[in-house]
Amino acid sequence: MTVSAMSSVSRARAAYADIKPAGGDTATPLNLSKRLRAIEQYAAIDGKQILDCGCGAGEYVQAFLDRGAEAWGIEFSKEKVASSRVDLGGRLAVGDLAALAVRDNTIDVALLNEVLEHVPDEQRVLREVYRVLRPGGTLVLFSPNRRYPFETHGSTLKKSGRRVPHFVPLIPYIPLGLATTFLDFWARNYWPGELRRMVTHAGFTVSRTDFVWQTFEGISSHQPRLITRLSPLLRIASNAFERVPILRSLGVSQVVVARKLEGREAQA
């Protein structure tokens, strides 16, 4: 990683001060189905050892098991693990993604699904995921896309503490150094190049990038009522826009697929 790239990561980390582990739930029916289809395009599932890092209540773990994988999940929130609706036989554990209780080189596929933006130290988490992956293993990472013109995680005004409505446009386009002088954010938001550099800095080789559009299922719990009422029509439009190459890159989330190179590849 170049000095300038490292400094950009440091600046971004400094701008987003005091990020606490948190996050919503992406396991709503349509979103879960969409993301599973995407994951199956990026990585083999059947028979693989899969770790869902930030697994919530375990819906993705269950879906991986249904597809023939040996899957486990690690989640920071005890409440989310306790809320699991299915008995996963001890496959869910409460833990810290920055200190995974997993042996080196044991996992085939690791998933970070809208998680990295919520952890206190992204590089520590990425390095831990790198450590537990087998050589040749795959990281599939979903995270906010700063090209999307709305701040989906929300923001608050520093002086009053009032929440800025989610429908206020272009907040992600405000330079971060300026935005953080009058706004507080409880999750990070990444430009595509910025996220790729972070993943590369942790040792991975990026093999693919992509974008996904939203399903308007109210994942944030702050979806305006009008949007909820119009959600069937918005889904039709969203699915159409997602198929247009230029518009696709404006999706709500970006995807980075990266590999931990095997010995000979890494030396090449």
Beta strands, then each sheet from edge to edge (+ up, - down):
strand 1: 49-53
strand 2: 70-75
strand 3: 92-94
strand 4: 107-113
strand 5: 133-144
strand 6: 155-157
strand 7: 163-164
strand 8: 183-185
strand 9: 205-212
strand 10: 253-259
sheet 1: 3+ 2+ 1+ 4+ 5+ 10- 9+
sheet 2: 7+ 6- 8+
end
